[in-house]
């Protein structure tokens, strides 16, 4: 019987010993914050520019039919487009730097076929970067894709204003 009391004493002592380490210390693997894996490129620029901002403008007019509100929202939409253009520019520029490094190191290693493939990728990246720069120049001159975003939102906003006034016309 003394043997059974010995085991009971350990259980009692463990219960009275206070909280265990497992209750306060998380020994699990840390969760890494997921980094945005969005690739900013020409497709992202075109995808954003082709969004239907007309319906957004329409809804905004019904919510707040103030022209200064319209102007502010257009500015925000254009700023978002500008951010996407800049991020695409940065990603293409960084890719070129990476490609240059790989080209040089593979040349040093005598990997001719790999260098040729990397040169092809570099040429495609340069073409894409040139296209982004054209879009950026148009953006800075307030033409091109930002005109599409502005017109789309503006049309919707004006339609919303007209629908608010329609009951007063009859």
Wavefront OBJ file of the C-alpha trace (Angstrom):
o trace
v 0.000 0.000 0.000
v 2.899 2.329 0.629
v 3.886 1.920 -2.996
v 0.514 3.211 -4.148
v 0.758 6.202 -1.805
v 4.166 7.034 -3.285
v 2.661 7.363 -6.754
v -0.281 9.353 -5.380
v 2.143 11.711 -3.603
v 3.889 12.451 -6.917
v 0.583 13.171 -8.580
v -0.458 15.415 -5.713
v 2.925 17.133 -5.667
v 2.710 17.758 -9.417
v -0.776 19.232 -9.002
v 0.370 21.487 -6.164
v 3.649 22.413 -7.811
v 1.999 25.189 -9.768
v 1.729 25.753 -13.482
v 3.933 23.735 -15.760
v 6.261 25.082 -18.408
v 3.931 23.831 -21.147
v 1.177 26.128 -19.902
v 3.246 29.252 -20.465
v 5.824 28.468 -23.106
v 4.860 27.826 -26.683
v 7.407 25.383 -28.043
v 5.719 25.120 -31.444
v 7.409 26.351 -34.591
v 6.908 30.091 -35.131
v 4.472 31.050 -37.841
v 6.135 33.153 -40.467
v 4.108 36.053 -41.691
v 3.118 35.418 -45.226
v 4.805 37.917 -47.464
v 2.782 39.218 -50.356
v 3.711 37.157 -53.357
v 2.057 39.480 -55.836
v 4.230 40.048 -58.821
v 3.882 43.553 -60.119
v 4.258 43.511 -63.862
v 2.495 44.667 -66.991
v -0.387 42.284 -66.358
v -1.054 43.860 -62.952
v -1.021 47.325 -64.497
v -3.460 46.294 -67.229
v -5.657 44.361 -64.789
v -6.023 47.381 -62.540
v -6.649 49.706 -65.463
v -9.390 47.502 -66.863
v -11.396 47.344 -63.614
v -14.960 48.611 -63.927
v -14.630 51.874 -62.033
v -17.897 53.051 -63.588
v -20.007 50.998 -61.179
v -17.862 52.182 -58.261
v -18.375 55.798 -59.332
v -22.105 55.212 -59.623
v -22.310 53.781 -56.104
v -20.133 56.561 -54.721
v -22.436 59.197 -56.237
v -25.421 57.590 -54.550
v -23.519 57.591 -51.250
v -22.062 61.106 -51.453
v -23.043 63.220 -54.484
v -20.372 65.841 -53.838
v -18.020 66.707 -56.707
v -15.076 67.167 -54.331
v -15.704 63.578 -53.193
v -15.576 62.502 -56.844
v -12.328 64.376 -57.399
v -10.721 62.850 -54.285
v -11.740 59.328 -55.301
v -10.332 59.759 -58.784
v -7.073 60.976 -57.241
v -6.949 57.911 -54.989
v -7.579 55.574 -57.917
v -4.821 57.251 -59.897
v -2.433 57.101 -56.949
v -3.090 53.370 -56.696
v -2.320 53.005 -60.390
v 0.878 55.004 -59.898
v 1.927 52.684 -57.080
v 1.378 49.624 -59.244
v 3.381 51.192 -62.087
v 6.249 52.043 -59.725
v 6.254 48.581 -58.182
v 6.308 46.968 -61.618
v 9.200 49.233 -62.584
v 11.081 48.220 -59.426
v 10.470 44.515 -59.960
v 11.685 44.619 -63.556
v 14.727 46.667 -62.544
v 15.581 44.243 -59.750
v 15.104 41.303 -62.100
v 17.576 42.865 -64.518
v 20.148 43.165 -61.727
v 19.613 39.513 -60.789
v 19.893 38.439 -64.413
v 23.095 40.441 -64.885
v 24.621 38.721 -61.873
v 23.629 35.270 -63.130
v 24.819 36.005 -66.639
v 28.241 37.063 -65.415
v 28.672 34.188 -62.987
v 27.538 31.613 -65.577
v 29.859 33.150 -68.153
v 32.697 32.745 -65.681
v 31.693 29.099 -65.269
v 31.632 28.567 -69.049
v 27.919 27.700 -69.213
v 27.233 29.017 -72.709
v 23.706 27.597 -73.133
v 22.629 28.876 -69.728
v 24.072 32.305 -70.530
v 22.114 32.352 -73.809
v 18.894 31.511 -71.971
v 19.588 34.188 -69.382
v 20.305 36.731 -72.131
v 16.932 35.910 -73.702
v 15.214 36.444 -70.345
v 17.095 39.699 -69.920
v 15.924 40.937 -73.342
v 12.301 40.088 -72.499
v 12.634 41.880 -69.164
v 14.128 44.959 -70.866
v 11.196 45.025 -73.309
v 8.718 44.829 -70.416
v 10.558 47.521 -68.479
v 10.521 49.750 -71.573
v 6.757 49.243 -71.822
v 6.328 50.131 -68.131
v 8.397 53.273 -68.695
v 6.126 54.274 -71.587
v 3.084 53.748 -69.356
v 4.762 55.775 -66.598
v 5.528 58.604 -69.005
v 1.894 58.633 -70.138
v 0.808 58.537 -66.512
v 3.026 61.506 -65.660
v 1.538 63.394 -68.631
v -1.991 62.498 -67.446
v -2.767 60.459 -70.532
v -2.960 56.784 -71.346
v -4.264 54.334 -68.780
v -4.974 56.910 -66.121
v -7.401 58.573 -68.553
v -9.272 55.291 -68.787
v -9.505 55.035 -64.989
v -10.675 58.658 -64.702
v -13.239 58.397 -67.489
v -14.638 55.148 -66.179
v -15.124 56.466 -62.647
v -16.372 59.846 -63.863
v -19.006 58.270 -66.130
v -20.325 56.163 -63.298
v -20.386 59.078 -60.878
v -22.267 61.241 -63.380
v -24.760 58.437 -64.020
v -25.290 58.205 -60.264
v -25.912 61.953 -60.034
v -28.380 61.728 -62.918
v -30.244 58.868 -61.270
v -30.574 60.892 -58.060
v -32.080 63.799 -60.043
v -34.352 61.660 -62.252
v -37.323 61.636 -59.853
v -37.317 65.457 -59.832
v -37.611 65.678 -63.618
v -41.016 64.000 -63.918
l 1 2 3 4 5 6 7 8 9 10 11 12 13 14 15 16 17 18 19 20 21 22 23 24 25 26 27 28 29 30 31 32 33 34 35 36 37 38 39 40 41 42 43 44 45 46 47 48 49 50 51 52 53 54 55 56 57 58 59 60 61 62 63 64 65 66 67 68 69 70 71 72 73 74 75 76 77 78 79 80 81 82 83 84 85 86 87 88 89 90 91 92 93 94 95 96 97 98 99 100 101 102 103 104 105 106 107 108 109 110 111 112 113 114 115 116 117 118 119 120 121 122 123 124 125 126 127 128 129 130 131 132 133 134 135 136 137 138 139 140 141 142 143 144 145 146 147 148 149 150 151 152 153 154 155 156 157 158 159 160 161 162 163 164 165 166 167 168 169 170
